[in-house]
Amino acid sequence: MGNTIVLKISAVTEVEFNEKKRHIEKALRACVEAKDHGYVVGGEVSYIFLIPRLEEEQKVQQENDVKLGMQIITEALKQPLMQLLYNAGKEPEIIFENIQEYRYGMGYNLFTEKIENLDEAGIIEPVMVTKMALINSSSMAKMMLTVGRAITE
């Protein structure tokens, strides 16, 4: 059974039209990904709920270099949420501590300015987006550790 949707996009200029069209295409791809592969709660809190597993693993790990690597990853998993809150003009440390006390799915909703169930609020993202973000960032970190220098614009 096929469904069809018709979107009418209006814009003053062709540049504006193309920009809107790209945003819509990106949103549609995200919806298809979420439908096909599942989704996690958004607002960058899905990374936060990985931290307890890493901390448990650190306790049983014997090698110091592996423990150090896990500590670095644990700290890195906090940063997307901290940056999101900082960009929104919030106090990241205060909100972050409150979110950690709650169960999976709970997070800070920037629209309502409350800690609530983000899944029920519709703040979600495709699993593939989260997975690719972790893969790409770890790849970049590995390259930086190997090379030791970077040139950026």
Buried (B, 14 or more C-beta within 10 A) or exposed (E): EEEEEEEEEEEEEEEEEEEBEEEEEEEEEBEEBBEEEEBBBBBBBBBBBBBEEBEEEBEEBEEEEEBEBBEEBBEBBBBBBBEBBEEEEBEBEEBBEEBBEBEBBBBBBBEEEEBBBBBEBEBBBBBBBBEEBBEEBEEEBEEEEEEEEEEEE
